[in-house]
Amino acid sequence: MKPKVVILCGGKGMRLREETVNRPKPLLNIGEYPILWHIMEHYAYYGFNDFILCLGYKGEFIRDYFINHKNIHCDIQFNLKNDARHILSDSDQIHNWNITFANTGLETNTGGRIKIIEKYINEEYFFLTYGDGLSSVNLTKLEEFYRQKGRIGVITGIRPQSKFGQITIGEDDIITGFKEKPLLNDYINGGFCVLNRKIFNYLRGDCSLEQEVFGQLVSERELAMYKHEGFWKCMDTFKDYKEMNEMWERGDWPWKQCRED
């Protein structure tokens, strides 16, 4: 049985208040579909079709989006009196996904949300990511890396792009070149994690996965990092949201078309 994919979808997206006042961040569109849809398609490309969505802020919007998806994209014959629905033609946009909608609370921390869905995880390990980040990470290689390391957790490490351009100078303080927003040397947590069921033993109360649990795993040498040098981008601000849609309009879809070999 393939591992489930847990996606954290409960945050309020405060740095995107212009858009999230009326809908949760995972439902913000990139092109025709929400960023959450693109994330799920990425996992489905590698054969992982069983999802658990940890809902919180405006979670009912996410639930209703998927429950009504077939009504929107298929031809339907509907009897008003009997409330009977008949699908006349299916659509290529309808995927064979199993989705569990888990209400994990409005203010719950990331660790607390994962603890709540423990009852839905029967496999030895599961995937975990955030509902606002896209990547070209090869999930098959990530899963193989997890098995090789034999640790409780693996996170995908990415090198973020600097927000600023850099200047290089010579010994005489004469500028020798410019680097337009280069990649930084240090790695950060890019999501796309693989976690063993043992992680639930570390989730106590309403804890933070990143600050408390990962910190404890590090002290026990139970957390490994899979280095990803390909595409990664998080929809953290309105600028990110705009840039992602500009990429889509140009047909530049590295999370979809150019997955890591």
VENVEN-V717176 format. One record per residue. N is the residue number from 0. RES is the residue in one small letter. PSI is psi as a letter, one per 30 degrees, with the letter a starting at -180 (none if undefined). NEAR is the number of other C-alpha atoms within 10 Angstrom. D_FIRST is the distance of its C-alpha to the first C-alpha in whole Angstrom. Layout:
# VENVEN-V717176
N	RES	PSI	NEAR	D_FIRST
N	RES	PSI	NEAR	D_FIRST
This chain:
# VENVEN-V717176
0	m	k	6	0
1	k	k	12	4
2	p	l	19	7
3	k	l	22	9
4	v	j	25	12
5	v	k	26	15
6	i	k	24	19
7	l	j	21	22
8	c	g	30	24
9	g	f	28	27
10	g	l	24	30
11	k	f	19	33
12	g	h	21	34
13	m	f	13	37
14	r	g	13	38
15	l	h	19	38
16	r	f	15	40
17	e	e	11	41
18	e	f	17	38
19	t	g	18	36
20	v	f	13	39
21	n	f	10	38
22	r	l	18	34
23	p	l	25	31
24	k	e	30	31
25	p	f	28	27
26	l	g	21	29
27	l	k	20	32
28	n	k	16	32
29	i	j	20	31
30	g	b	14	33
31	e	f	10	32
32	y	l	11	29
33	p	l	18	28
34	i	e	24	27
35	l	e	24	24
36	w	e	17	23
37	h	e	21	23
38	i	e	21	21
39	m	e	19	18
40	e	e	18	19
41	h	e	22	19
42	y	e	21	15
43	a	e	17	15
44	y	e	12	17
45	y	g	11	14
46	g	g	13	11
47	f	j	19	10
48	n	g	20	11
49	d	j	18	10
50	f	k	21	13
51	i	j	22	15
52	l	j	25	19
53	c	j	25	21
54	l	l	25	25
55	g	c	22	28
56	y	k	22	31
57	k	h	19	32
58	g	f	25	28
59	e	f	14	29
60	f	e	16	30
61	i	e	22	26
62	r	e	18	25
63	d	e	10	28
64	y	e	14	27
65	f	e	14	24
66	i	e	12	25
67	n	g	10	28
68	h	e	13	26
69	k	e	17	26
70	n	e	12	30
71	i	e	11	31
72	h	f	14	30
73	c	l	16	30
74	d	k	14	33
75	i	k	15	33
76	q	k	12	36
77	f	k	12	37
78	n	j	10	39
79	l	e	8	41
80	k	e	6	42
81	n	f	7	39
82	d	h	7	36
83	a	k	9	35
84	r	k	12	32
85	h	k	10	32
86	i	j	12	30
87	l	e	9	32
88	s	k	10	30
89	d	l	12	27
90	s	k	10	27
91	d	f	7	25
92	q	f	10	25
93	i	j	11	22
94	h	l	11	19
95	n	i	9	16
96	w	k	13	15
97	n	k	12	13
98	i	k	17	16
99	t	k	15	17
100	f	j	17	20
101	a	j	20	21
102	n	j	19	25
103	t	g	24	25
104	g	l	17	29
105	l	e	15	32
106	e	g	14	33
107	t	k	20	30
108	n	l	18	29
109	t	e	22	26
110	g	e	23	25
111	g	e	20	26
112	r	e	29	24
113	i	e	26	20
114	k	e	20	21
115	i	e	19	22
116	i	g	19	18
117	e	e	12	17
118	k	f	8	17
119	y	f	12	14
120	i	j	15	12
121	n	f	12	10
122	e	l	12	8
123	e	e	12	10
124	y	l	22	11
125	f	l	19	11
126	f	l	25	13
127	l	k	21	17
128	t	l	20	20
129	y	l	23	23
130	g	g	28	24
131	d	g	25	27
132	g	k	20	26
133	l	k	26	25
134	s	l	25	25
135	s	g	21	24
136	v	k	25	22
137	n	j	16	19
138	l	f	21	16
139	t	e	13	15
140	k	e	13	18
141	l	e	22	17
142	e	e	18	14
143	e	e	10	15
144	f	e	16	18
145	y	e	24	17
146	r	e	14	15
147	q	e	9	19
148	k	e	14	21
149	g	g	13	19
150	r	l	18	20
151	i	e	20	19
152	g	l	25	19
153	v	k	27	20
154	i	l	24	22
155	t	j	21	23
156	g	k	20	27
157	i	l	26	29
158	r	j	20	33
159	p	l	21	34
160	q	k	15	37
161	s	k	13	40
162	k	f	11	42
163	f	l	10	45
164	g	l	11	47
165	q	k	12	48
166	i	k	11	52
167	t	k	11	52
168	i	l	11	56
169	g	a	9	58
170	e	f	7	61
171	d	g	6	63
172	d	g	8	61
173	i	k	9	61
174	i	k	11	58
175	t	f	10	56
176	g	l	11	53
177	f	k	12	51
178	k	j	11	47
179	e	j	13	45
180	k	i	13	43
181	p	l	15	41
182	l	k	15	38
183	l	l	13	38
184	n	e	11	38
185	d	l	9	36
186	y	k	16	32
187	i	l	15	31
188	n	j	15	27
189	g	g	23	26
190	g	b	23	23
191	f	h	25	19
192	c	l	25	18
193	v	k	28	15
194	l	k	20	16
195	n	l	17	15
196	r	f	16	15
197	k	f	13	18
198	i	f	19	19
199	f	f	17	20
200	n	f	9	23
201	y	f	16	25
202	l	j	20	25
203	r	j	13	28
204	g	a	13	29
205	d	i	16	30
206	c	l	19	29
207	s	k	19	29
208	l	e	20	26
209	e	e	13	28
210	q	e	11	31
211	e	e	14	30
212	v	e	18	27
213	f	e	20	27
214	g	e	15	30
215	q	e	15	29
216	l	e	17	26
217	v	e	12	29
218	s	f	9	31
219	e	g	11	29
220	r	h	12	28
221	e	g	16	24
222	l	k	20	24
223	a	l	21	24
224	m	k	19	25
225	y	j	21	23
226	k	k	16	26
227	h	j	19	26
228	e	g	16	29
229	g	a	17	29
230	f	k	18	29
231	w	k	19	28
232	k	k	19	30
233	c	k	18	30
234	m	i	22	32
235	d	e	15	34
236	t	l	16	37
237	f	e	14	39
238	k	e	10	40
239	d	e	14	36
240	y	e	21	35
241	k	e	13	38
242	e	e	15	38
243	m	e	21	34
244	n	e	17	36
245	e	e	14	38
246	m	e	14	36
247	w	e	15	34
248	e	e	12	38
249	r	f	8	38
250	g	g	11	35
251	d	j	14	34
252	w	i	17	30
253	p	f	17	29
254	w	f	21	26
255	k	e	15	25
256	q	f	10	27
257	c	h	14	27
258	r	k	17	24
259	e	k	16	24
260	d	none	9	24
